[in-house]
Amino acid sequence: MTTDAAMMGLSRRSLLRLTAGAGLVALAGTGCNRFGGGSPEASQGEINFVWWGDAARAKSTEALLDLFKQQHAGVTLRTEYQDSGPYADKLATRFAAGDVPDLFAQRRDSLREYADRGALLNLRDHLDVLKLDGVPETIQQIGVVGDAMYGIPAGLNAVGFVINKTLTDKYEVEIPDGDTWSWDDYFAMAAKITKASDKKVYGGDVDFGTLQNVVVFVRQTGEELYNPDDTLGVSTETMRAWFTLSVEQRKTGALPPAGFIESLGGGAEQSPLAKGTVASQVIPTNNMKANNRAAGGNLQLNRIPGEVQGKRRGMSIDTAMYWSVGTKSKNIDGGLALLDFITNSVDGNKAVGPTRGVPASATVAEAILDSLDPDDRTSVDYITGLSKEQLPESRPDPVGGSEIADVIANLATEVMFERVSPADAAQQFTSQAAKILKDKNQ
C-alpha cells in the first residue's frame, strides 16, 4: 500500500501551498436526489454527478453548484448521493448498465479495480480543461496507477483519536500525552473511565473491522498490509495480535461489549460519541467539526497510539475518496469542467469549507484559511503537524481491496461476538486475502 516518503518541515501555510489542487468538497446541489441510477439519457447541457454522503452535507454544498451554474449558463446539474455503505454497489450497478455518471466519487479500495478495467479517464490527457498546475507529484501519486492518473484526491485526511474531555473531567481520568501514548496507555485510560462511570460510559471504541485502522496497526509492527507488488504483506501473527486486542480489551472494560454499538454510517449525530455512551473513538480528521458539535464541543484530537513505540510509523496522510470521470460518461467535457471548478474555485470551496479534508489547491487553501472555524483549524493543524514528519506515503489499494475490506469487517464481527477465535480469524484473513490478491492480480 505504501512506500516511505518524507513530508517534513512544513508550516500550515506551506503545507497548503504544497498540496495544490486536489479539491475538497462534498458536492450536492439544488434538486439533489438519492443515488439510484436508471436515469434518462444525459443531454449535452446536463452534468450528472454522484457521491456518497448524507442530506446535511448535500444541503451544505448547494451554494457551490449555484456558483458553478452562474458561470456556465445553460448547464443543468443533476446530483445524486448515497450513504457510504451502499454506494459501491450502486455505482457498480450503474457501470454495469452503461449508465456511467459524468463525475463521481470513487472509493480508495476500488479505484484500481475500475482503472484496470479501462473504466476511468486518464485525467492527465485532459489538462486543457482540468488545470493541475499547482498539484505536486506527491499528491497526484495518490490517484496514479502506472503512469495514468485516474482520480484526484477529494481532500487530505488522516485518522485520529478524539476524546471527550467533558467525560474524562467528570470521572477524573487523566488523558495521556496524545502525541506519545502507547496502546497500553490508551486502553488503561479507557478502562478507568468505564470503571469510574460504573459502565454508564465505556472509555473507548475501536472498530477492528475498519481497514484503515488495521493498516496503521500493521505498519507499526514493521509490516505492510499490501506489498508493492500487490501481494499480501501482513503476517498471520500480526493479525492475531490485532484481533486479540478486540477480545481482551472488552474483558477489561476498555471497550464496550459485543453488540453495544449498533449504529453504522448513521452520521455524527447518531454516533456513540454524540450519545455519550463512549468517551473516545477513531475518526477521520475531516469529521472533527461534525463530531465535536454532536458530542457537545469538548473533544480533544490525538494521534493514534503506538506511533512512538512501534517499529515504524503507522499513520499517513491519505484521502478517503477520489473524484473520477468515466471513459463512457455521457458528458465527459461537462464532468471535467465541474471537476476543474471543484479543484480550483476559491469562492466555491469557501462556500462549503474543508468537509472532505485539508484542501490541496494552494489558492483555495490560502483563501479559505482565515475563514475557518476553530474545529476546522484543529483538523488543519493536525494534518500540518503530521506533515512535518516522515510518514508512509499513500497510494491506491490493489485490485481486490474492496473484497479484502469486506473480509476484515466480517471477521472482526465474528471475533467480537467470540464466534471465531483471534487465531482462527487471523488465519482465515491471511489465507482469504492472499487468494483474493492472487486471483485478481495475476
Secondary structure, DSSP 4 states (H G I P E B T S, - for coil): ---EEE--S--HHHHHHHSTT--------TT-EE----PPPPPTTEEEEEEE--HHHHHHTHHHHHHHHHHSTT-EEEEEEE-HHHHHHHHHHHHHTT---SEEEEETTTHHHHHHTT-B--GGGGTTTS--TT--HHHHGGGEETTEE--EES-BB-EEEEEEHHHHHHTT-PPP-TTT--HHHHHHHHHHHHHHTTTSSBS----TT-HHHHHHHHHHTT--SB-TTSSB---HHHHHHHHHHHHHHHHTTSSPPTTS----S--GGGSHHHHTSBSEEEEEGGGHHHHHHHTTS-EEEEPPTTTTTSSS-----B-SEEEE-BTT-TTHHHHHHHHHHHHH-HHHHHHH-STTSB---HHHHHHHHTT--HHHHHHHHHHHHHHTSEEEPP-PPPTTHHHHHHHHHHHHHHHHTTSS-HHHHHHHHHHHHHHHHHHH--
